């Protein structure tokens, strides 16, 4: 592919101004991606469905695509290249698990030109988006691709048990070889739909060391802020109890999975859409899907933020409507109505020797607990603590104070009890007069003018009558509930 002046791994441009990656023009790279995936997925449909075996995770298929074409491949106007597909059967299973049919996968990636995105991080990777907003294609380094291959069996087991996850959903791993260079690519789910304007974006790690967006980043049209910026700009994002619990349960489980694989230095990509600003600010020009279809609903299962959080299904189903556009409803500390879009990113970082060395050096110079590079267990705990206390918060439900209810209900109970006791007393007095014929002796009467023999009986009967209504509890404690009042 065409040679250009290259500065670093990616992000440079050739003489005509076109972006290049490893001396390969973006147009040639996008064309090779579409040709390669088109061939390999189409060829895979001829293979029968079967259970995934352990050896399937280590299979690598390769095909050569010369520019003049061959008996198996079409002609094209790009330089000759070889296209490798890693674990094709395993990734086919992953796609099926999320309801992605081969035709839909091919249509999303190959039907329209891929959209190049500006690099949101400092990795130097290139990002491409499919025109229907379904998939992100990212270039990865050799070590990252190698680590993903080793991760696949465990990743397979986790997806089988927990399809609802905020972890990246990998749909394919490929490599393009041309001109003596290897360009490795991974196809993932798209966390942020272009049809929704994101008013704020954050890359959160739970760290404080150098976790503030640079001046250059802040000057961008859509800057990505960091942990300290979030604390400056927000006093937490508030969710109802069910949604908060489902979100935190998902994050906790995902972090434990990452910890078990000794993965660290990952981030939570968090985007905030302010509903109150929606009438004034729609999506940016050209942000709708390329074919104008499905600006809200997506085909891929568990692809939206709300579908991805763990729960019994009720929390997600209650909020999954066209009005939420796949986001999670929330409120700011200013009572602004928000939609939250999020996902865990950058998980292909293992706590290897280089990371241990990096942390040891930083810990000598800075506070060891504040740097972002840490051992996986500590990193996960710090990440979860930051998310559960500084970022996500549970809406406080206003309830009646039991003590206040008690202060108002106990006098009412006593008054009501006195009325019934008085009525019972009068009935007993009339019964006594009838029995004695009106001839009453002062010695046989109590202080209330009621026969002593019948006073104990009426008192016992009254207590039995009210025990079901909670009067015994009301006399022994200052607390009462509305149910105590209505049990009479």
Buried (B, 14 or more C-beta within 10 A) or exposed (E): BBEBEBEEBBBBBBEEEEBBBBBBBBBBBBBBBBBBBBBBBEBBEEEEEEEBEEEBBEEEBEBEBEEEEEEEBEEBEBBBBBBBBBBBBBBBBBBEBBEBEBEBBBBBBBBBBBBBBEBBEEBBBBBBBBBBBBBBBBBBBEBBBBBBBEBBBEBBEBBEEBBBBBBBBBBBBBBBBBBEEEBBBBBBBBBBBBBBBBBBBBBBBBBBBBBBBEEEBEEEEBBBBBBBBBBEEBEBBBBBEBBBBBBBBBBBBBBEBBBEBBBBBBBBBBBBBBBEEBEEEEBEEEBBBBEEEBBBEBBBBBBBBBBBBBBEEEBBEBBBEEEBBBBBBBBBEEEBBBBBBBBBBBBBBBBEEEBEEBBEEBBEEEEBEBBBBBBBBBBBBBBBEBBBEBBBBBEEEEEEEBEEBBEEBBEEBEEBBEEEBEEBBEEBBEEBEEEEEEEBEEEEBEEEEBBEEBBEEBEEEBEEBBEEBBBEEBEEEEBBBEEBBEEB
